[in-house]
Amino acid sequence: MPYLERAYNQRNPWLLNVQVDPAMDDLRSSPRFRDLIRRIGLPLPPIDKIKSRVQTVVGAFGVTVL
């Protein structure tokens, strides 16, 4: 998160990709990440949609989520 905050403060245009970047999947349900998305001005997906996406991706690799 510190790198994302720094990118936000520097107005890095890459931040427009955080909603679709698979590297951010683990952060999507974090309150700090969601606050950052709100400050950027991007739409916030519902938490249940985030969890469903993570389970789908994890399930595609044959990993069981408890």
PDB file of N, CA, C and O in Angstrom:
ATOM      1  N   MET A   1       0.796  -1.204   0.000  1.00  0.00           N
ATOM      2  CA  MET A   1       0.000   0.000   0.000  1.00  0.00           C
ATOM      3  C   MET A   1       0.843   1.276   0.000  1.00  0.00           C
ATOM      4  O   MET A   1       0.418   2.265  -0.597  1.00  0.00           O
ATOM      5  N   PRO A   2       2.001   1.304   0.630  1.00  0.00           N
ATOM      6  CA  PRO A   2       2.777   2.555   0.589  1.00  0.00           C
ATOM      7  C   PRO A   2       3.110   2.995  -0.836  1.00  0.00           C
ATOM      8  O   PRO A   2       3.122   4.189  -1.133  1.00  0.00           O
ATOM      9  N   TYR A   3       3.378   2.030  -1.712  1.00  0.00           N
ATOM     10  CA  TYR A   3       3.695   2.377  -3.103  1.00  0.00           C
ATOM     11  C   TYR A   3       2.471   2.954  -3.810  1.00  0.00           C
ATOM     12  O   TYR A   3       2.589   3.878  -4.614  1.00  0.00           O
ATOM     13  N   LEU A   4       1.309   2.409  -3.510  1.00  0.00           N
ATOM     14  CA  LEU A   4       0.091   2.932  -4.118  1.00  0.00           C
ATOM     15  C   LEU A   4      -0.205   4.337  -3.612  1.00  0.00           C
ATOM     16  O   LEU A   4      -0.627   5.201  -4.381  1.00  0.00           O
ATOM     17  N   GLU A   5       0.016   4.567  -2.321  1.00  0.00           N
ATOM     18  CA  GLU A   5      -0.188   5.905  -1.766  1.00  0.00           C
ATOM     19  C   GLU A   5       0.779   6.906  -2.402  1.00  0.00           C
ATOM     20  O   GLU A   5       0.396   8.032  -2.719  1.00  0.00           O
ATOM     21  N   ARG A   6       2.019   6.491  -2.584  1.00  0.00           N
ATOM     22  CA  ARG A   6       3.006   7.366  -3.219  1.00  0.00           C
ATOM     23  C   ARG A   6       2.594   7.675  -4.653  1.00  0.00           C
ATOM     24  O   ARG A   6       2.688   8.818  -5.100  1.00  0.00           O
ATOM     25  N   ALA A   7       2.138   6.654  -5.369  1.00  0.00           N
ATOM     26  CA  ALA A   7       1.686   6.860  -6.746  1.00  0.00           C
ATOM     27  C   ALA A   7       0.502   7.827  -6.777  1.00  0.00           C
ATOM     28  O   ALA A   7       0.404   8.665  -7.673  1.00  0.00           O
ATOM     29  N   TYR A   8      -0.392   7.708  -5.803  1.00  0.00           N
ATOM     30  CA  TYR A   8      -1.534   8.620  -5.723  1.00  0.00           C
ATOM     31  C   TYR A   8      -1.059  10.057  -5.500  1.00  0.00           C
ATOM     32  O   TYR A   8      -1.513  10.982  -6.174  1.00  0.00           O
ATOM     33  N   ASN A   9      -0.148  10.231  -4.553  1.00  0.00           N
ATOM     34  CA  ASN A   9       0.363  11.570  -4.255  1.00  0.00           C
ATOM     35  C   ASN A   9       1.111  12.180  -5.440  1.00  0.00           C
ATOM     36  O   ASN A   9       1.135  13.399  -5.606  1.00  0.00           O
ATOM     37  N   GLN A  10       1.722  11.324  -6.262  1.00  0.00           N
ATOM     38  CA  GLN A  10       2.447  11.796  -7.443  1.00  0.00           C
ATOM     39  C   GLN A  10       1.536  11.892  -8.677  1.00  0.00           C
ATOM     40  O   GLN A  10       1.976  12.264  -9.765  1.00  0.00           O
ATOM     41  N   ARG A  11       0.270  11.550  -8.480  1.00  0.00           N
ATOM     42  CA  ARG A  11      -0.719  11.569  -9.574  1.00  0.00           C
ATOM     43  C   ARG A  11      -0.283  10.693 -10.756  1.00  0.00           C
ATOM     44  O   ARG A  11      -0.396  11.081 -11.918  1.00  0.00           O
ATOM     45  N   ASN A  12       0.210   9.518 -10.423  1.00  0.00           N
ATOM     46  CA  ASN A  12       0.680   8.575 -11.426  1.00  0.00           C
ATOM     47  C   ASN A  12      -0.510   8.039 -12.235  1.00  0.00           C
ATOM     48  O   ASN A  12      -1.435   7.468 -11.658  1.00  0.00           O
ATOM     49  N   PRO A  13      -0.496   8.215 -13.552  1.00  0.00           N
ATOM     50  CA  PRO A  13      -1.631   7.765 -14.369  1.00  0.00           C
ATOM     51  C   PRO A  13      -1.828   6.248 -14.359  1.00  0.00           C
ATOM     52  O   PRO A  13      -2.905   5.770 -14.717  1.00  0.00           O
ATOM     53  N   TRP A  14      -0.814   5.485 -13.958  1.00  0.00           N
ATOM     54  CA  TRP A  14      -0.960   4.028 -13.880  1.00  0.00           C
ATOM     55  C   TRP A  14      -2.088   3.630 -12.931  1.00  0.00           C
ATOM     56  O   TRP A  14      -2.695   2.572 -13.103  1.00  0.00           O
ATOM     57  N   LEU A  15      -2.372   4.462 -11.936  1.00  0.00           N
ATOM     58  CA  LEU A  15      -3.396   4.128 -10.946  1.00  0.00           C
ATOM     59  C   LEU A  15      -4.768   3.898 -11.568  1.00  0.00           C
ATOM     60  O   LEU A  15      -5.634   3.277 -10.951  1.00  0.00           O
ATOM     61  N   LEU A  16      -4.969   4.389 -12.772  1.00  0.00           N
ATOM     62  CA  LEU A  16      -6.247   4.133 -13.437  1.00  0.00           C
ATOM     63  C   LEU A  16      -6.434   2.657 -13.755  1.00  0.00           C
ATOM     64  O   LEU A  16      -7.540   2.229 -14.083  1.00  0.00           O
ATOM     65  N   ASN A  17      -5.363   1.876 -13.661  1.00  0.00           N
ATOM     66  CA  ASN A  17      -5.421   0.446 -13.953  1.00  0.00           C
ATOM     67  C   ASN A  17      -5.630  -0.432 -12.723  1.00  0.00           C
ATOM     68  O   ASN A  17      -5.783  -1.645 -12.861  1.00  0.00           O
ATOM     69  N   VAL A  18      -5.641   0.148 -11.529  1.00  0.00           N
ATOM     70  CA  VAL A  18      -5.688  -0.701 -10.331  1.00  0.00           C
ATOM     71  C   VAL A  18      -6.952  -1.545 -10.242  1.00  0.00           C
ATOM     72  O   VAL A  18      -6.937  -2.598  -9.605  1.00  0.00           O
ATOM     73  N   GLN A  19      -8.029  -1.116 -10.855  1.00  0.00           N
ATOM     74  CA  GLN A  19      -9.270  -1.893 -10.809  1.00  0.00           C
ATOM     75  C   GLN A  19      -9.196  -3.163 -11.651  1.00  0.00           C
ATOM     76  O   GLN A  19      -9.940  -4.112 -11.403  1.00  0.00           O
ATOM     77  N   VAL A  20      -8.313  -3.189 -12.635  1.00  0.00           N
ATOM     78  CA  VAL A  20      -8.246  -4.344 -13.530  1.00  0.00           C
ATOM     79  C   VAL A  20      -6.932  -5.101 -13.448  1.00  0.00           C
ATOM     80  O   VAL A  20      -6.795  -6.164 -14.053  1.00  0.00           O
ATOM     81  N   ASP A  21      -5.978  -4.579 -12.723  1.00  0.00           N
ATOM     82  CA  ASP A  21      -4.669  -5.225 -12.607  1.00  0.00           C
ATOM     83  C   ASP A  21      -4.764  -6.441 -11.695  1.00  0.00           C
ATOM     84  O   ASP A  21      -5.069  -6.288 -10.512  1.00  0.00           O
ATOM     85  N   PRO A  22      -4.511  -7.654 -12.210  1.00  0.00           N
ATOM     86  CA  PRO A  22      -4.615  -8.865 -11.391  1.00  0.00           C
ATOM     87  C   PRO A  22      -3.660  -8.861 -10.193  1.00  0.00           C
ATOM     88  O   PRO A  22      -3.913  -9.553  -9.206  1.00  0.00           O
ATOM     89  N   ALA A  23      -2.591  -8.108 -10.263  1.00  0.00           N
ATOM     90  CA  ALA A  23      -1.655  -8.034  -9.132  1.00  0.00           C
ATOM     91  C   ALA A  23      -2.293  -7.383  -7.912  1.00  0.00           C
ATOM     92  O   ALA A  23      -1.779  -7.520  -6.802  1.00  0.00           O
ATOM     93  N   MET A  24      -3.392  -6.686  -8.097  1.00  0.00           N
ATOM     94  CA  MET A  24      -4.075  -6.005  -7.002  1.00  0.00           C
ATOM     95  C   MET A  24      -5.193  -6.846  -6.380  1.00  0.00           C
ATOM     96  O   MET A  24      -5.849  -6.393  -5.442  1.00  0.00           O
ATOM     97  N   ASP A  25      -5.418  -8.059  -6.885  1.00  0.00           N
ATOM     98  CA  ASP A  25      -6.523  -8.882  -6.410  1.00  0.00           C
ATOM     99  C   ASP A  25      -6.519  -9.090  -4.898  1.00  0.00           C
ATOM    100  O   ASP A  25      -7.577  -9.042  -4.271  1.00  0.00           O
ATOM    101  N   ASP A  26      -5.368  -9.316  -4.309  1.00  0.00           N
ATOM    102  CA  ASP A  26      -5.308  -9.557  -2.863  1.00  0.00           C
ATOM    103  C   ASP A  26      -5.650  -8.315  -2.047  1.00  0.00           C
ATOM    104  O   ASP A  26      -6.001  -8.427  -0.873  1.00  0.00           O
ATOM    105  N   LEU A  27      -5.555  -7.154  -2.642  1.00  0.00           N
ATOM    106  CA  LEU A  27      -5.818  -5.910  -1.917  1.00  0.00           C
ATOM    107  C   LEU A  27      -7.249  -5.413  -2.046  1.00  0.00           C
ATOM    108  O   LEU A  27      -7.673  -4.547  -1.281  1.00  0.00           O
ATOM    109  N   ARG A  28      -7.989  -5.942  -2.989  1.00  0.00           N
ATOM    110  CA  ARG A  28      -9.296  -5.369  -3.330  1.00  0.00           C
ATOM    111  C   ARG A  28     -10.279  -5.275  -2.168  1.00  0.00           C
ATOM    112  O   ARG A  28     -11.094  -4.353  -2.136  1.00  0.00           O
ATOM    113  N   SER A  29     -10.227  -6.186  -1.229  1.00  0.00           N
ATOM    114  CA  SER A  29     -11.172  -6.124  -0.109  1.00  0.00           C
ATOM    115  C   SER A  29     -10.627  -5.304   1.062  1.00  0.00           C
ATOM    116  O   SER A  29     -11.325  -5.128   2.061  1.00  0.00           O
ATOM    117  N   SER A  30      -9.412  -4.806   0.960  1.00  0.00           N
ATOM    118  CA  SER A  30      -8.806  -3.996   2.017  1.00  0.00           C
ATOM    119  C   SER A  30      -9.492  -2.632   2.106  1.00  0.00           C
ATOM    120  O   SER A  30      -9.690  -1.972   1.086  1.00  0.00           O
ATOM    121  N   PRO A  31      -9.855  -2.209   3.315  1.00  0.00           N
ATOM    122  CA  PRO A  31     -10.466  -0.879   3.462  1.00  0.00           C
ATOM    123  C   PRO A  31      -9.548   0.241   2.960  1.00  0.00           C
ATOM    124  O   PRO A  31     -10.035   1.220   2.395  1.00  0.00           O
ATOM    125  N   ARG A  32      -8.256   0.118   3.150  1.00  0.00           N
ATOM    126  CA  ARG A  32      -7.325   1.156   2.674  1.00  0.00           C
ATOM    127  C   ARG A  32      -7.310   1.212   1.145  1.00  0.00           C
ATOM    128  O   ARG A  32      -7.271   2.295   0.561  1.00  0.00           O
ATOM    129  N   PHE A  33      -7.341   0.042   0.500  1.00  0.00           N
ATOM    130  CA  PHE A  33      -7.366  -0.010  -0.961  1.00  0.00           C
ATOM    131  C   PHE A  33      -8.667   0.596  -1.480  1.00  0.00           C
ATOM    132  O   PHE A  33      -8.666   1.372  -2.436  1.00  0.00           O
ATOM    133  N   ARG A  34      -9.772   0.233  -0.840  1.00  0.00           N
ATOM    134  CA  ARG A  34     -11.068   0.750  -1.270  1.00  0.00           C
ATOM    135  C   ARG A  34     -11.136   2.275  -1.078  1.00  0.00           C
ATOM    136  O   ARG A  34     -11.742   2.974  -1.890  1.00  0.00           O
ATOM    137  N   ASP A  35     -10.519   2.784  -0.015  1.00  0.00           N
ATOM    138  CA  ASP A  35     -10.470   4.232   0.189  1.00  0.00           C
ATOM    139  C   ASP A  35      -9.648   4.899  -0.913  1.00  0.00           C
ATOM    140  O   ASP A  35     -10.016   5.962  -1.415  1.00  0.00           O
ATOM    141  N   LEU A  36      -8.548   4.277  -1.281  1.00  0.00           N
ATOM    142  CA  LEU A  36      -7.721   4.809  -2.364  1.00  0.00           C
ATOM    143  C   LEU A  36      -8.513   4.854  -3.672  1.00  0.00           C
ATOM    144  O   LEU A  36      -8.453   5.845  -4.400  1.00  0.00           O
ATOM    145  N   ILE A  37      -9.246   3.793  -3.966  1.00  0.00           N
ATOM    146  CA  ILE A  37     -10.079   3.747  -5.184  1.00  0.00           C
ATOM    147  C   ILE A  37     -11.090   4.892  -5.162  1.00  0.00           C
ATOM    148  O   ILE A  37     -11.311   5.556  -6.174  1.00  0.00           O
ATOM    149  N   ARG A  38     -11.700   5.113  -3.998  1.00  0.00           N
ATOM    150  CA  ARG A  38     -12.678   6.197  -3.868  1.00  0.00           C
ATOM    151  C   ARG A  38     -12.016   7.559  -4.115  1.00  0.00           C
ATOM    152  O   ARG A  38     -12.576   8.404  -4.814  1.00  0.00           O
ATOM    153  N   ARG A  39     -10.823   7.771  -3.541  1.00  0.00           N
ATOM    154  CA  ARG A  39     -10.120   9.049  -3.724  1.00  0.00           C
ATOM    155  C   ARG A  39      -9.706   9.264  -5.166  1.00  0.00           C
ATOM    156  O   ARG A  39      -9.713  10.395  -5.651  1.00  0.00           O
ATOM    157  N   ILE A  40      -9.344   8.184  -5.863  1.00  0.00           N
ATOM    158  CA  ILE A  40      -8.982   8.303  -7.280  1.00  0.00           C
ATOM    159  C   ILE A  40     -10.206   8.691  -8.095  1.00  0.00           C
ATOM    160  O   ILE A  40     -10.097   9.373  -9.114  1.00  0.00           O
ATOM    161  N   GLY A  41     -11.371   8.252  -7.636  1.00  0.00           N
ATOM    162  CA  GLY A  41     -12.608   8.555  -8.345  1.00  0.00           C
ATOM    163  C   GLY A  41     -13.105   7.415  -9.205  1.00  0.00           C
ATOM    164  O   GLY A  41     -13.955   7.605 -10.075  1.00  0.00           O
ATOM    165  N   LEU A  42     -12.571   6.223  -8.959  1.00  0.00           N
ATOM    166  CA  LEU A  42     -13.015   5.047  -9.700  1.00  0.00           C
ATOM    167  C   LEU A  42     -14.202   4.406  -8.990  1.00  0.00           C
ATOM    168  O   LEU A  42     -14.338   4.551  -7.775  1.00  0.00           O
ATOM    169  N   PRO A  43     -15.066   3.701  -9.721  1.00  0.00           N
ATOM    170  CA  PRO A  43     -16.208   3.042  -9.081  1.00  0.00           C
ATOM    171  C   PRO A  43     -15.731   1.871  -8.207  1.00  0.00           C
ATOM    172  O   PRO A  43     -14.789   1.159  -8.557  1.00  0.00           O
ATOM    173  N   LEU A  44     -16.392   1.693  -7.085  1.00  0.00           N
ATOM    174  CA  LEU A  44     -16.072   0.594  -6.172  1.00  0.00           C
ATOM    175  C   LEU A  44     -16.971  -0.602  -6.470  1.00  0.00           C
ATOM    176  O   LEU A  44     -18.195  -0.487  -6.403  1.00  0.00           O
ATOM    177  N   PRO A  45     -16.376  -1.747  -6.798  1.00  0.00           N
ATOM    178  CA  PRO A  45     -17.212  -2.939  -6.973  1.00  0.00           C
ATOM    179  C   PRO A  45     -17.665  -3.444  -5.615  1.00  0.00           C
ATOM    180  O   PRO A  45     -16.971  -3.243  -4.618  1.00  0.00           O
ATOM    181  N   PRO A  46     -18.824  -4.100  -5.558  1.00  0.00           N
ATOM    182  CA  PRO A  46     -19.275  -4.661  -4.280  1.00  0.00           C
ATOM    183  C   PRO A  46     -18.291  -5.723  -3.777  1.00  0.00           C
ATOM    184  O   PRO A  46     -17.672  -6.427  -4.574  1.00  0.00           O
ATOM    185  N   ILE A  47     -18.152  -5.835  -2.453  1.00  0.00           N
ATOM    186  CA  ILE A  47     -17.229  -6.797  -1.850  1.00  0.00           C
ATOM    187  C   ILE A  47     -17.554  -8.223  -2.285  1.00  0.00           C
ATOM    188  O   ILE A  47     -16.637  -9.007  -2.534  1.00  0.00           O
ATOM    189  N   ASP A  48     -18.844  -8.582  -2.384  1.00  0.00           N
ATOM    190  CA  ASP A  48     -19.182  -9.958  -2.760  1.00  0.00           C
ATOM    191  C   ASP A  48     -18.719 -10.277  -4.178  1.00  0.00           C
ATOM    192  O   ASP A  48     -18.374 -11.424  -4.463  1.00  0.00           O
ATOM    193  N   LYS A  49     -18.703  -9.299  -5.066  1.00  0.00           N
ATOM    194  CA  LYS A  49     -18.204  -9.515  -6.420  1.00  0.00           C
ATOM    195  C   LYS A  49     -16.695  -9.738  -6.409  1.00  0.00           C
ATOM    196  O   LYS A  49     -16.175 -10.533  -7.192  1.00  0.00           O
ATOM    197  N   ILE A  50     -15.994  -9.035  -5.519  1.00  0.00           N
ATOM    198  CA  ILE A  50     -14.549  -9.199  -5.387  1.00  0.00           C
ATOM    199  C   ILE A  50     -14.237 -10.604  -4.906  1.00  0.00           C
ATOM    200  O   ILE A  50     -13.375 -11.275  -5.473  1.00  0.00           O
ATOM    201  N   LYS A  51     -14.929 -11.060  -3.864  1.00  0.00           N
ATOM    202  CA  LYS A  51     -14.691 -12.396  -3.315  1.00  0.00           C
ATOM    203  C   LYS A  51     -15.006 -13.459  -4.358  1.00  0.00           C
ATOM    204  O   LYS A  51     -14.287 -14.453  -4.463  1.00  0.00           O
ATOM    205  N   SER A  52     -16.068 -13.262  -5.127  1.00  0.00           N
ATOM    206  CA  SER A  52     -16.427 -14.214  -6.170  1.00  0.00           C
ATOM    207  C   SER A  52     -15.349 -14.295  -7.234  1.00  0.00           C
ATOM    208  O   SER A  52     -15.030 -15.384  -7.709  1.00  0.00           O
ATOM    209  N   ARG A  53     -14.781 -13.154  -7.616  1.00  0.00           N
ATOM    210  CA  ARG A  53     -13.731 -13.134  -8.634  1.00  0.00           C
ATOM    211  C   ARG A  53     -12.481 -13.857  -8.135  1.00  0.00           C
ATOM    212  O   ARG A  53     -11.864 -14.623  -8.876  1.00  0.00           O
ATOM    213  N   VAL A  54     -12.109 -13.612  -6.879  1.00  0.00           N
ATOM    214  CA  VAL A  54     -10.933 -14.270  -6.310  1.00  0.00           C
ATOM    215  C   VAL A  54     -11.153 -15.770  -6.264  1.00  0.00           C
ATOM    216  O   VAL A  54     -10.252 -16.532  -6.611  1.00  0.00           O
ATOM    217  N   GLN A  55     -12.327 -16.211  -5.845  1.00  0.00           N
ATOM    218  CA  GLN A  55     -12.607 -17.647  -5.783  1.00  0.00           C
ATOM    219  C   GLN A  55     -12.577 -18.270  -7.171  1.00  0.00           C
ATOM    220  O   GLN A  55     -12.112 -19.399  -7.329  1.00  0.00           O
ATOM    221  N   THR A  56     -13.064 -17.554  -8.175  1.00  0.00           N
ATOM    222  CA  THR A  56     -13.050 -18.066  -9.539  1.00  0.00           C
ATOM    223  C   THR A  56     -11.621 -18.219 -10.035  1.00  0.00           C
ATOM    224  O   THR A  56     -11.274 -19.242 -10.624  1.00  0.00           O
ATOM    225  N   VAL A  57     -10.801 -17.221  -9.803  1.00  0.00           N
ATOM    226  CA  VAL A  57      -9.406 -17.278 -10.250  1.00  0.00           C
ATOM    227  C   VAL A  57      -8.665 -18.378  -9.522  1.00  0.00           C
ATOM    228  O   VAL A  57      -7.939 -19.157 -10.140  1.00  0.00           O
ATOM    229  N   VAL A  58      -8.843 -18.449  -8.201  1.00  0.00           N
ATOM    230  CA  VAL A  58      -8.157 -19.476  -7.413  1.00  0.00           C
ATOM    231  C   VAL A  58      -8.645 -20.854  -7.831  1.00  0.00           C
ATOM    232  O   VAL A  58      -7.842 -21.774  -7.981  1.00  0.00           O
ATOM    233  N   GLY A  59      -9.947 -21.006  -8.020  1.00  0.00           N
ATOM    234  CA  GLY A  59     -10.507 -22.291  -8.428  1.00  0.00           C
ATOM    235  C   GLY A  59      -9.999 -22.737  -9.792  1.00  0.00           C
ATOM    236  O   GLY A  59      -9.871 -23.935 -10.049  1.00  0.00           O
ATOM    237  N   ALA A  60      -9.713 -21.791 -10.657  1.00  0.00           N
ATOM    238  CA  ALA A  60      -9.200 -22.131 -11.987  1.00  0.00           C
ATOM    239  C   ALA A  60      -7.835 -22.782 -11.916  1.00  0.00           C
ATOM    240  O   ALA A  60      -7.433 -23.501 -12.832  1.00  0.00           O
ATOM    241  N   PHE A  61      -7.120 -22.532 -10.829  1.00  0.00           N
ATOM    242  CA  PHE A  61      -5.797 -23.119 -10.665  1.00  0.00           C
ATOM    243  C   PHE A  61      -5.841 -24.387  -9.803  1.00  0.00           C
ATOM    244  O   PHE A  61      -4.798 -24.931  -9.437  1.00  0.00           O
ATOM    245  N   GLY A  62      -7.040 -24.848  -9.485  1.00  0.00           N
ATOM    246  CA  GLY A  62      -7.167 -26.095  -8.730  1.00  0.00           C
ATOM    247  C   GLY A  62      -6.807 -25.956  -7.259  1.00  0.00           C
ATOM    248  O   GLY A  62      -6.428 -26.936  -6.619  1.00  0.00           O
ATOM    249  N   VAL A  63      -6.921 -24.753  -6.722  1.00  0.00           N
ATOM    250  CA  VAL A  63      -6.600 -24.511  -5.323  1.00  0.00           C
ATOM    251  C   VAL A  63      -7.910 -24.392  -4.554  1.00  0.00           C
ATOM    252  O   VAL A  63      -8.845 -23.739  -5.016  1.00  0.00           O
ATOM    253  N   THR A  64      -7.980 -25.014  -3.398  1.00  0.00           N
ATOM    254  CA  THR A  64      -9.189 -24.940  -2.571  1.00  0.00           C
ATOM    255  C   THR A  64      -9.077 -23.774  -1.608  1.00  0.00           C
ATOM    256  O   THR A  64      -8.056 -23.596  -0.943  1.00  0.00           O
ATOM    257  N   VAL A  65     -10.147 -22.977  -1.540  1.00  0.00           N
ATOM    258  CA  VAL A  65     -10.198 -21.850  -0.613  1.00  0.00           C
ATOM    259  C   VAL A  65     -11.061 -22.272   0.553  1.00  0.00           C
ATOM    260  O   VAL A  65     -12.194 -22.717   0.367  1.00  0.00           O
ATOM    261  N   LEU A  66     -10.535 -22.136   1.743  1.00  0.00           N
ATOM    262  CA  LEU A  66     -11.302 -22.506   2.951  1.00  0.00           C
ATOM    263  C   LEU A  66     -12.079 -21.332   3.468  1.00  0.00           C
ATOM    264  O   LEU A  66     -12.780 -21.450   4.473  1.00  0.00           O
TER     265      LEU A  66
END
